[in-house]
Amino acid sequence: MLSEVHEKKGCSFSHSYAKKSKKKRGKKPANFKLIYKQRYKVERCFAWMDNFPRLVIVYEQCARLYRGFCVLACIMMCLRHF
C-alpha cells in the first residue's frame, strides 16, 4: 500500500528492511566446552580486577609499579574468593 502511494508520486525506494537470511557461522570446535570454561575464568578475573580503581585508570608511569599493583590485586582476589 505504501509502495503504491510512492509509485504514484514518482518516487522509488528499496525494501532494505526485508528479512535477510542469517549467515551460518560454522561448526563449533570439538573442545568448545573446555575453551568456554577457560575463557569464562579469564573474563571473570578481568571483571574482578575492574573493582580496583588503581588498575582501571593507569596512574603509574613505570610498568613495574603497574605490574606490582596487578599482582597485589590478584593476591587480594585470591584471599577474598578462595
C-alpha positions as CSV (number, residue, x, y, z in Angstrom):
1,M,0.0,0.0,0.0
2,L,2.8,2.4,0.9
3,S,4.8,1.5,-2.1
4,E,1.8,2.2,-4.4
5,V,1.5,5.7,-3.0
6,H,5.2,6.3,-3.6
7,E,4.9,5.0,-7.1
8,K,2.1,7.3,-7.9
9,K,4.2,10.3,-6.8
10,G,7.1,9.1,-8.9
11,C,9.3,8.0,-6.0
12,S,11.2,4.7,-5.8
13,F,12.6,3.1,-2.7
14,S,14.2,-0.2,-1.9
15,H,12.9,-2.7,0.6
16,S,16.1,-2.7,2.8
17,Y,14.1,-3.8,5.8
18,A,13.2,-7.1,4.3
19,K,14.3,-10.2,6.1
20,K,17.8,-11.3,5.2
21,S,19.0,-14.8,5.6
22,K,21.3,-15.3,8.5
23,K,24.8,-16.3,7.7
24,K,25.9,-19.6,9.2
25,R,29.0,-19.2,11.4
26,G,30.2,-22.7,11.0
27,K,30.6,-25.6,13.3
28,K,31.6,-25.3,16.9
29,P,35.0,-26.7,17.7
30,A,35.1,-30.2,19.3
31,N,36.5,-28.8,22.6
32,F,34.1,-25.9,22.8
33,K,33.1,-26.5,26.4
34,L,36.7,-26.6,27.6
35,I,37.5,-23.4,25.7
36,Y,34.4,-21.7,27.1
37,K,35.3,-22.7,30.7
38,Q,38.8,-21.3,30.3
39,R,37.5,-18.1,28.7
40,Y,34.9,-17.6,31.5
41,K,37.6,-17.8,34.1
42,V,39.8,-15.2,32.4
43,E,36.8,-12.9,31.8
44,R,35.7,-13.2,35.4
45,C,39.2,-12.4,36.6
46,F,39.3,-9.2,34.5
47,A,35.9,-8.2,35.8
48,W,37.1,-8.6,39.4
49,M,40.2,-6.6,38.5
50,D,37.9,-3.7,37.4
51,N,36.9,-3.3,41.1
52,F,40.4,-1.9,41.8
53,P,40.3,1.8,40.6
54,R,44.1,2.0,40.6
55,L,44.2,-0.6,37.8
56,V,41.3,0.7,35.8
57,I,43.0,4.1,35.3
58,V,46.7,3.8,34.9
59,Y,48.4,6.3,37.2
60,E,51.8,4.7,37.2
61,Q,54.4,5.8,34.6
62,C,56.6,2.8,35.4
63,A,55.5,-0.6,34.1
64,R,57.0,-2.4,37.1
65,L,54.8,-0.5,39.5
66,Y,51.6,-1.2,37.5
67,R,52.5,-4.9,37.3
68,G,53.1,-4.9,41.0
69,F,49.6,-3.4,41.7
70,C,48.2,-6.1,39.3
71,V,49.9,-8.8,41.3
72,L,48.7,-7.2,44.6
73,A,45.2,-7.2,43.2
74,C,45.4,-10.8,42.2
75,I,46.6,-11.8,45.7
76,M,43.7,-9.8,47.3
77,M,41.2,-11.5,45.0
78,C,42.7,-15.0,45.8
79,L,42.4,-14.3,49.5
80,R,38.9,-12.9,49.2
81,H,37.4,-15.6,47.0
82,F,39.3,-18.8,47.8
